[in-house]
Amino acid sequence: MDVKIEESWRQHIGEEFDKQYFVDLTNFVKEEYLRTPCYPPGRLIFNAFNLCPFDDVKVVIIGQDPYHEPGQAMGLSFSVPEGITFPPSLINIFKEIQMDLGTPMPATGDLTRWAKQGVLLLNATLTVRAHQAASHQRKGWEQFTDAAIQALSKDKEHLVFILWGGYARSKAKLIDTSKHLILESVHPSPLSANRGGWFGNHHFSRCNAYLQQNGIAPIQW
């Protein structure tokens, strides 16, 4: 695994790369990618960090695991490349944006446009074996991404952390709520969203209102 990460991130969490857990994680990931199909492509493992430098982060949306079917994962939580069918969770995200802000359903599920505006689309685990959800969990990725969340909480102010579902909400303990806004709801997956609590959460308008109250340009969702 080639750790090419944007420089401002390296300044804040670069020490993680020298820790034993990350050395072990690197060896594990390299072996996995050599012996079986894994996602995302190696060059995109740190895509969330490289598209959204530390200094530019305004919003953090935490996912759990990359998509594990061919062509879907691109290193950004919830995002799929242009031309790939929208996963059900992403459809529900776009539906809520449409209801909340009046923004029509986009033509592509590629959320690079969000990342370039300062939305860190961070999966807790950055790699996965093909067709096997959660196959790279508890190998060290969570320690690394927790360190990224803690660095953001400590070194920045007025961020919006968006936590959907029980797993993402478990990360709230890493965030200083005296400096940042946390928005929580059920997960946008159909199983959770259809039980209630997803549609009408107004996270996108609430996020932008908080940013604007603190003199920060809103996100064009």
N, C-alpha and C positions, 0 to 999 in steps of 0.2 A: 504493500500500500504506500503510494507516494503522497506524503503529507505536504501538499501545496496549498497553503492557506493565506488569505489576504493579510497584509502586513499589520494593520491595526488590530486584527484578531490575535496575531502572533504576539504582539506586545502585551496583551491582556491575559492570554491563556497559553502562551507558548511553553510555559514550564510544564504543562501537562504532558507534552510529547516526550519528556525525559523521564517520566515516572514509570515504574516497572509495569503497572497495569496497562499502560499504553503500549509499551514494548510488546507485552504478551498479546494485546489486542491486535496490534499490527501483524504479528506473526500468524495469528488465527485467521485474520481476514485475507492475508496473502495466500495461505493454504486453501481456504475456501474458494477463492476466485480461480485458483489454478485447477482445482479438481471437479468443480461443479458450477453450473450457471448461477450467478448471483447478480443482484441489483442494488443500486443503480450501476451503470458503467463506472469503472474505476475513476475516470476523470471527473465524474460528477459527485463523488462521495461527499466532498466539502462544498458543493455548489451553493448551499444556503449561506455559508459564510463568505464565499467569494463574490456572490452577487450583492450582498448586503454587508458592507464593512461595519465593524464595530462602531465607528464614529458616526455612522449614518442611521443606526437602528432607532426606530420610533415605536414599533409595534412588534411583539413576539407572539406567533401562533404556534403552539406546541402540538405536534402529532406524536404518535407512538412508534410507528414502524413504516419503512418504505412499502410501497405497493410491490407485490411479489409475483405478478404476471408479466410476460414479455412486453417490453415497450412502454410500460407505465411509469416506472420510477425515474425521477430526474433530479433527485437530491433536494427537493423542496417539499415540505409537508403538504399534502392534499393536492398537489399540482401534477398534471400529466402533460406530456408534449403535445404540440399542435397535431391534430389529426387523430388523436387517440380518443376513443369514446369516454365520455365523462363518467367516472365512478359515481355510485349513488350518493356518497357523502358530499362530493363536490357539487352535484346537482342541487342538493338541499342547501348548500352554502350560497349558491347563486340565486336560488329561490328566495332565501331570506334577504339577500342584498336587494333583490328586486322589490320585495315588499317594504323593506326598511327605507330604501333610498330612491326607488323608482328606476334604478339602473337596469336596463334589459339584460337578459341572459347573453353572455358573450359567445363568440364563435369558437373560441378555443379555451381549453382547460389549463393552458400554460400560464402559470402565475408569476412568471419572471417579471412582468410589469409591476406587480406588487413589491417584489424583492428590491427592485431598483428604486422604489420610493421609500424604502426603509422598513419594510416588513420582513422580519426574520422568520422564515418558514422552517421551523426546526423540528425534525423528528428526534425523539429521545434516542433511538437506535438508528444508525446511519446506513446500515447494510442489511441484506436479507438473502437467504437462499431461495432460488426459484421455487415457486409453488408451495413454500413452507413459511407461513406467517410466523413471526416471532422467533425464527430459527437462530438469529444472532443476538437475541436479548441475553442480558446477564453475562456478557463477555467483556464488558468494560466500557461500551459506548455510553451507557447511562451516567457513569462517573464523569466522562468527558463533557457530555452535554449539560449535566448539572453544574459543572464548573463554569461553563459558558453562561448559564442563567444567573449564577451567583455573581459573576464578574459584571454582567449587565446591571444587576440590581445594585451592586456596591458602587460602581464607577460612573453610572449615569443617573439622570433624574427625569421624571415625567414620561416614563415609558408606559405603554399599555400592554399588559400580558393577557392574552386571550386563551382561556383554558376550557376546552370542550371535552366532557366525559371524565369519568373517575380517574383515569390514569393521568391525564393532563392536570386535573385539579389537585392531584397529590403533590405537584410541584409548587403549589402556592407557598409552602413553608420555606422555600428558598428565596422568596421575594420580599423586600422591605416595603410594606404597604404605606409607610409614612412618606415615601418618595415616588411611588408608582401606583397606577390603577390596575386592579385585577378584575377582569370580566369572566364570569364562570357560567356555564350552562351544561345541559346534557350534550352528548355527542351528536353531530349531524347525520350519522348513519341512520338509515330508515328504521332499524330496530329501536333505536333510542328516540329519534326525532318524532316518530309517529305516536309515541306515548305522551308526548307533550313536553314543553319546556324549551324546544329548539325554535320553532317558528314564533316570531314575535319577541325574541330576546333583544333585538335592536342593538346588537353588539357593534355593528359597523357605524351607525350614527352616534352611538355613545362614545365609541373610540374617537371619532373625529371631533366631537364636542369637547372632549378632554384635551386633545392635542391643541385645538384652537384656543381653549381657555389658557393654555400655557405658552401661547405664542408660537406654536409649531404648525407648519402647513399640514392640512388634513390629507388623508390618503384618497386617491381616486380609485375607489373599489370597482 
